[in-house]
């Protein structure tokens, strides 16, 4: 499992993994790793990949580090839906509508 690939220790703090405690570690949905209770306070956040590939806006439990990173990325235009998953425009009508508004604004810019 994932914990066995982390045989050298916890992802952030390096705490040694005791086999008897494996059930107590917390999984970070963003990084795909397990963390100890000190490094993972069960915060939740939106996962960009889940949104871009599955249109899934459910918050997932993430480590402290991931929550901080995702919090800093919020509101930044880091991903292009067109480049990552363009078929999403066909299946999500609101997204298609927003794209058409963006195109209209782009062409209106010439007249401002």
Buried (B, 14 or more C-beta within 10 A) or exposed (E): EEBEEBEEEBBBEEBEBEEEEEEEBBBBBBBEBBBBEEBBEEBEBBBBEBBBEEEEEEEBBBBBBBBEBBEEEEEEEEBEBEEEBEEBBEEBEEBEEEBEEEEEEEEEEEEE
